[in-house]
């Protein structure tokens, strides 16, 4: 059974930082594209970062580029999202997801975590 468990969200002031973690079981992160998505009320779920399976090549949404870093630890089967210079508009539920493809759409990701809430106060 595949499980993705996010943690690390919380309440932070604007300009602050958070590091999200996604502990994965039932699949190996070295064989899947791992992505971080976010969704805020009334908006579609958007991909904020992804990291490729073998080469660990990262890719970022333009709106967050320069403020976030995705990484993974194959030995711990865990994916991370470091977020810096947070803004109130970054407030959302952040989800970890796994895909066999390098595509961008949420529908291309077969496995999802339950999400972790990030709230940035002004």
C-alpha positions as CSV (number, residue, x, y, z in Angstrom):
1,X,0.0,0.0,0.0
2,X,1.4,3.4,-1.0
3,X,1.4,6.1,1.6
4,X,2.7,9.7,1.4
5,X,2.7,11.6,4.6
6,X,3.4,15.3,4.6
7,X,4.5,17.3,7.6
8,X,6.1,20.6,8.4
9,X,3.3,23.0,7.7
10,X,2.1,25.6,10.1
11,X,1.6,29.3,10.7
12,X,4.5,31.6,9.8
13,X,4.9,35.4,9.3
14,X,5.5,36.9,5.9
15,X,9.2,36.6,5.1
16,X,9.6,33.5,7.1
17,X,10.6,30.0,6.0
18,X,9.2,26.5,6.3
19,X,10.5,23.1,5.3
20,X,7.9,20.5,4.3
21,X,8.7,16.8,4.4
22,X,7.0,13.9,2.6
23,X,7.7,10.5,4.0
24,X,6.9,7.8,1.4
25,X,6.2,4.1,1.8
26,X,5.1,1.5,-0.7
27,X,7.1,3.0,-3.6
28,X,10.6,4.3,-4.0
29,X,11.2,8.0,-4.7
30,X,14.1,7.1,-6.9
31,X,11.7,5.6,-9.5
32,X,9.0,8.2,-9.5
33,X,8.7,11.8,-10.3
34,X,7.8,13.5,-7.0
35,X,5.9,16.7,-7.0
36,X,4.6,19.3,-4.5
37,X,1.3,20.8,-5.3
38,X,-0.7,23.4,-3.5
39,X,-4.4,24.4,-3.4
40,X,-6.1,27.4,-1.8
41,X,-9.8,27.9,-1.4
42,X,-11.5,28.5,-4.7
43,X,-8.4,27.8,-6.8
44,X,-7.2,24.8,-8.8
45,X,-4.5,22.6,-7.4
46,X,-1.2,23.8,-8.9
47,X,2.2,22.2,-9.2
48,X,4.8,24.2,-7.4
49,X,7.8,21.9,-7.8
50,X,8.8,18.5,-9.1
51,X,11.9,16.4,-9.0
52,X,12.8,13.7,-11.5
53,X,13.2,10.1,-10.6
54,X,16.8,9.1,-11.4
55,X,18.7,12.3,-12.0
56,X,16.8,14.3,-9.3
57,X,16.5,17.3,-11.7
58,X,14.2,19.9,-10.1
59,X,11.6,22.0,-11.8
60,X,9.7,25.0,-10.4
61,X,6.7,27.0,-11.0
62,X,7.6,30.5,-12.3
63,X,5.7,32.2,-9.5
64,X,7.8,30.6,-6.8
65,X,11.2,30.2,-8.6
66,X,14.0,31.5,-6.4
67,X,12.1,31.0,-3.2
68,X,11.7,27.3,-3.0
69,X,13.9,24.2,-3.3
70,X,12.8,20.7,-3.8
71,X,15.0,17.8,-2.8
72,X,14.9,14.2,-1.9
73,X,16.7,11.6,0.2
74,X,16.5,8.3,-1.5
75,X,17.9,6.5,1.6
76,X,15.1,7.9,3.7
77,X,12.5,7.7,0.9
78,X,11.6,11.3,1.7
79,X,11.0,14.4,-0.4
80,X,11.4,17.9,0.9
81,X,10.2,21.4,0.0
82,X,12.2,24.3,1.4
83,X,10.2,27.5,1.2
84,X,11.7,30.9,1.9
85,X,10.5,34.5,1.9
86,X,7.0,33.3,2.3
87,X,4.1,35.6,1.3
88,X,0.5,35.6,2.4
89,X,-0.5,34.4,-1.1
90,X,1.5,31.2,-0.4
91,X,-1.2,30.2,2.1
92,X,-2.6,26.9,0.9
93,X,-2.7,23.2,1.6
94,X,0.5,21.6,0.2
95,X,0.3,18.1,-1.1
96,X,3.0,15.6,-2.0
97,X,2.4,13.4,-5.0
98,X,4.1,10.7,-7.1
99,X,3.9,10.1,-10.9
100,X,5.4,7.7,-13.4
101,X,5.6,10.6,-15.9
102,X,7.2,14.0,-16.1
103,X,3.9,15.7,-17.0
104,X,2.6,18.7,-15.1
105,X,-1.1,18.0,-14.6
106,X,-2.4,16.8,-11.2
107,X,-4.2,14.1,-13.1
108,X,-0.9,12.6,-14.1
109,X,0.0,11.9,-10.4
110,X,-1.3,8.6,-9.2
111,X,-0.5,8.8,-5.5
112,X,-1.2,11.7,-3.1
113,X,-0.7,12.6,0.5
114,X,-3.3,14.1,2.7
115,X,-1.7,17.6,2.6
116,X,-0.3,20.0,5.2
117,X,-1.6,23.4,5.8
118,X,0.7,26.4,5.3
119,X,-0.6,29.8,6.5
120,X,1.4,32.9,6.0
121,X,0.3,36.0,8.0
122,X,1.0,39.5,6.9
